Structures are given as structure tokens and as C-alpha cells.
Amino acid sequence: MNTLDQQTAPEQAARERMKASHHLDGDAVRLANLYNGWASAFDLDQARIEYCGPTIVAELAGAVQTAYLAGQRNAI
């Protein structure tokens, strides 16, 4: 295995685990089994693939809230 493969193998494994979770169609038992085995590496996997969806949504919600609060609103 060359150096590039060694560097990307953990990232590829992380992506495969994430894909597997998306293909369980919300089946709670299967999801619980997957996450029980994945829990110890979950945060590291998210960092490896630079998963930032929740951060983007939180930043967008904050920007919308700031814009809303800065605007004039009619008294009820």
C-alpha cells in the first residue's frame, strides 16, 4: 500500500460507514447496531471526512435570526 493509500484508507472507511448509515432507511434497530459499533470512532470519522453539515445549518440559522432581530417588526 503506498503512502497516499495509507492516508486515504481511514477516510474511505469513514465514508463507507457514513454511507451505510444512510442506507438503513431509519430502521432503529439496525441504526442502533451500527452506531454501537461506530461510537468509538464516530467523532474521528466526522473529522476525517470534514463533515460540516450541522455547522453550516447552525451558522445559517444564526444569520437568519440576526437579520430577523435587526429588522423592524410591528407590535401586536
Wavefront OBJ file of the C-alpha trace (Angstrom):
o trace
v 0.000 0.000 0.000
v 1.524 3.348 -0.977
v 1.572 6.418 1.259
v -1.437 8.036 -0.444
v -3.490 4.862 0.029
v -2.445 4.715 3.684
v -3.552 8.309 4.173
v -6.884 7.883 2.419
v -7.802 4.417 3.717
v -9.164 5.759 7.051
v -11.097 8.462 5.176
v -12.543 5.901 2.777
v -13.557 3.669 5.686
v -15.230 6.647 7.389
v -17.161 7.466 4.215
v -18.287 3.838 3.899
v -19.583 3.827 7.483
v -21.491 7.050 6.825
v -22.965 5.644 3.592
v -24.003 2.502 5.460
v -25.920 4.594 7.984
v -27.800 6.354 5.186
v -28.898 3.059 3.636
v -30.644 1.758 6.753
v -33.812 3.723 5.952
v -34.345 4.838 9.537
v -34.594 1.278 10.886
v -33.996 1.994 14.583
v -32.679 -1.461 15.483
v -30.230 -1.591 12.586
v -29.131 2.004 13.230
v -28.559 1.236 16.917
v -26.431 -1.778 15.999
v -24.400 0.257 13.516
v -23.825 3.153 15.899
v -22.975 0.871 18.842
v -20.048 -0.410 16.817
v -19.215 3.007 15.389
v -19.490 5.117 18.553
v -15.816 4.976 19.498
v -14.714 6.268 16.069
v -17.691 8.484 15.152
v -16.162 11.875 16.031
v -12.859 10.967 14.399
v -14.685 9.796 11.264
v -16.589 13.080 11.055
v -13.315 14.998 11.298
v -11.615 12.765 8.705
v -14.231 13.496 6.065
v -14.559 17.128 7.141
v -18.287 16.702 7.744
v -19.663 20.160 8.425
v -23.394 19.959 7.663
v -24.612 20.761 11.197
v -22.143 23.654 11.469
v -23.361 25.174 8.211
v -27.013 24.842 9.254
v -26.296 26.387 12.672
v -24.416 29.309 11.115
v -27.219 29.885 8.604
v -29.854 29.790 11.351
v -27.821 32.298 13.358
v -27.541 34.633 10.374
v -31.297 34.437 9.721
v -32.045 35.085 13.394
v -29.681 38.071 13.478
v -31.245 39.545 10.341
v -34.749 38.985 11.723
v -33.987 40.535 15.102
v -32.306 43.532 13.464
v -35.405 44.292 11.380
v -38.376 46.351 12.434
v -41.457 44.430 13.490
v -44.958 45.652 14.180
v -46.219 45.494 17.735
v -49.005 43.011 18.282
l 1 2 3 4 5 6 7 8 9 10 11 12 13 14 15 16 17 18 19 20 21 22 23 24 25 26 27 28 29 30 31 32 33 34 35 36 37 38 39 40 41 42 43 44 45 46 47 48 49 50 51 52 53 54 55 56 57 58 59 60 61 62 63 64 65 66 67 68 69 70 71 72 73 74 75 76
